[in-house]
Amino acid sequence: MALKNRLKEYRARLGVNQSELGKLVGTSRQTISQIERGDYSPSVTLALKIAGVCGAAVEDIFIYEED
C-alpha cells in the first residue's frame, strides 16, 4: 500500500517553505520533508491539520493507492 501526496504543490500555493508549514501544523520541517518524499505517512490528525491549513480536503492532498 502506498500513500501518495500532493503536499509540495499545495505548500507552493500557500507560498510557504517546509519550516513555515511545519510551524503552522505543529510539526518539524523534517516531518514535512519526509511526508513530501513519501517516506512518512502522517497521522490522521496531522493530515487533517495540513489539509485545513491548505484549505483543501484531505483527499485532495493525500491519495491512497494499493500496490
Buried (B, 14 or more C-beta within 10 A) or exposed (E): EEBEBBBBEBBEEEEBEBEBBBEBBEBEBEBBBBBBEEEBBBEEEBBBBBBEBBEBEBEBBBEEEEE
